[in-house]
């Protein structure tokens, strides 16, 4: 089995206006989806949700505030899965809740 990282990209908006019930529903979707991958024995790492805060270091020592502030989406989090191929890993990504909000899942293999 190979390992693949799923990088979750989503529109750059906050959930600060979401009600507790809406947040609970969003959380349940994520837990159910990740739980289905775990139930198949294909979850390698739960990963983490990423904060919108951060810094970017560029060549020449240039530091900018916040990751990817110039684009309209943000990297929201990641998990690591086990799959036999890139196609199998891509199939596992179907149903990801980030797709419900016009986000995307970037699927990348690790070098062996």
Long-range contacts (C-beta under 8 A, 24 or more apart in sequence): 1-82, 1-83, 1-84, 2-82, 2-83, 2-84, 2-85, 2-89, 2-109, 2-110, 2-112, 3-44, 3-80, 3-81, 3-82, 3-109, 3-110, 4-80, 4-81, 4-82, 4-83, 4-86, 4-89, 4-107, 4-108, 4-109, 4-110, 5-78, 5-79, 5-80, 5-107, 5-108, 5-110, 6-47, 6-78, 6-79, 6-80, 6-81, 6-89, 6-92, 6-93, 6-96, 6-105, 6-106, 6-107, 7-75, 7-78, 7-105, 7-106, 7-108, 8-75, 8-76, 8-77, 8-78, 8-96, 8-98, 8-103, 8-104, 8-105, 9-73, 9-74, 9-75, 9-76, 9-98, 9-103, 9-104, 9-105, 9-106, 10-73, 10-74, 10-76, 10-98, 10-101, 10-102, 10-103, 10-104, 11-72, 11-73, 11-74, 11-101, 11-102, 11-103, 12-71, 12-72, 12-73, 12-74, 14-52, 26-97, 29-97, 29-100, 30-97, 33-95, 33-96, 33-97, 34-79, 36-95, 37-79, 37-81, 37-92, 40-92, 41-82, 42-81, 42-82, 42-83, 42-92, 43-79, 43-80, 43-81, 43-82, 44-79, 44-80, 44-81, 44-82, 45-79, 45-80, 46-79, 47-77, 47-78, 47-79, 47-80, 48-77, 48-78, 49-76, 49-77, 50-75, 50-76, 50-77, 50-78, 73-103, 73-104, 76-103
